[in-house]
């Protein structure tokens, strides 16, 4: 059987990355034992200090990054095999900061690339 890449749009609008949970579905023709690629846009703003972002899928830690500047960047992370499940899955974004006065973390355009049978 032939294989192809397929994308799943998990979320498009901007959302604050403070304990943000998103549900998404993985089709039954997905190869769960193959890595997948998670991508998103990240907008971090703070007056000083550092910021961190943790991402987990199905309670499995999948990304942990620390940043020291204001930025607006695309991020991608390879998700290990056997983290995804057929059917309903949950992704969790959580951010924190050492900023002394203000900090904002916005996530958008969350897309998952998977390998499927065609």
N, C-alpha and C positions, 0 to 999 in steps of 0.2 A: 504494500500500500504506500502511496506517495505521502510525503509530509510537507507542511508549509508553516510559515509564521502567521499567526493571527493576533490581532490586538483587541484588548478589552478596554473601553473607556470607562474608568471607575468614577471619575469626577471631573467636571469641567470648570464650574465657577470657583471663584476665590473662596477659601475658608481659612479660618484661624487654626493654627496647628497647636492648639492647647487641648490635649485629650480628645482629639478628633477621631471618630470611628466611622468607617465606611464599609458597607457590605457590597459584595460583588459576586457574580456567578461565573464559574469556570465550566466550560462545556465538557461533556463526557468523552469527546474525542481528543482531549488534551493528554499529552504525555506527561504524567505527574513526575516520572523519574528523570526528567530532563530539566536543566536550569531554565529559568524564565528571566525576563528583564523588566524591572519596574522603573518608570520614568515619571518625573514631575517637575514643575516649576516651583522655585522657592524664592520668596521675597523676605529678607531679614532686615529689620531696621532697629537700631539701638543707639543710645547716646554714648555708651562706652562699654567696656568689658567684653565678654564673649557670649556666644549663644550656642546651644547644642540642639540637635534634632535626633530623635530616636524614632525608628519605624519598625513595627513588627507586623507580621502576617500570621494569622491564626495563632497568636501568642508566641510565635517564634521570632526572636530578635533578628532583624534583617538589615538594618542600617543604623549607624551611629556616627554622626559628624559634628565637629566643633568648628565654629567660625568666629573670626574676630573683627570683621568689617561689615558694614552695610552692603548688601548685595542682592542682586536679582539674577538668578542663574538656573539653567536646566540641570537636573541631577538624574543620574541613572545608576541603578544598582542591580547586579546579578543576584537573583533569588535562588537559593540552593534547591536541588531536587527534593521532592517529597515534602515540601512545605505547603504547597497548594493542595486543595481537596476538590474532587468533582462536586459540582453544585455550589452551595453557599460558602463563601469565605469572608473573613473580616480583616481589614487593614487598620492599623492604629498609628496615628502620628502624635508625638508629644514633643514640645519644645520647652526649653528653659534658658535662663540667662543670668549672668552676673552683673548686668547693667544696673547702675545706681539709681536711675530714675525711670526710664521707659524702654520698652522692648515690644516689637511686633513681629510675629512670624506668620506669613501667609503662604499657603500651599494651593496650587491649582494645576489643572491639566494632568491629572493622574492617569497614566496609561500602563497597562501590563501587556507585555508581548509574550506569547506562549507558542509552543510547538504542537501542532495538531495533525491528525490524519485527514486526508482530503479524498 
